[in-house]
């Protein structure tokens, strides 16, 4: 005699409600799975999904892979603490693979984020190098209309700060000359001599992005 079809629509809808997902189509979008695969889950065929599909569904519903398997795989029984059973080993193996994929996704996300930041900073290179000097000049003369534009750049500066981009020194600052951080635009000086920042340079986290362009703080031949 054929067994009655299994219907997990109710339990799935409960998890969807807890996750704020209103329809099976919305669940398919949230998980990146097809509506047909969601139908398989409703019919008690979760175990037929590839592990990546189970992972995506668990993330969309906000439950662990272990809880998802226990609720939607009919023959998966709770395992006693000791001795371990085949079901317990199966759950442990799936959980380990879940943890591995989670770490892999996190690493991929960080790599993509770093690549995006690098591309964006390359596009912004001219602005990064020229804007602080233009803003400094404008701030020295309040009559210059450009001075009114300086506050408008604060959101961009906050974004750069969030990315870990920071200036070596502000324009106009006088600092000891360090050839690893500074590019001398004119004159001849020794490391440690005072130089004035003319175009600021940048760090990106712990990496030197651009050296600051500097000139001697004292004109040639000037006395102490």
DAPE-V58728 format. One line per field, one symbol per residue. ss: DSSP state (A for helix, B for strand, O for the rest). A space follows every 10 residues. Layout:
ss = ???
//
This chain:
ss = OOOOOOOOAA AAAAAAAAAO OOOAAAAAAA AOOOAAAAAA AAOOOAAAOO AAAAAAAAAA AOOOAAAAAA AAOOOOOOOO OOOOOAAAAA AAAAAAAAAA AAAAAAAAAA AAAAAAAAAA AAAOAAAAAA AAAAAAAAAA OOOOAAAAAA AAAAAAAAAA AAOOBBBOOO OOOBBBOOOO OBBBOOOOOO OOOBBBBBBO OBBBOOBBBB OBBBBBOOOO OOOO
//
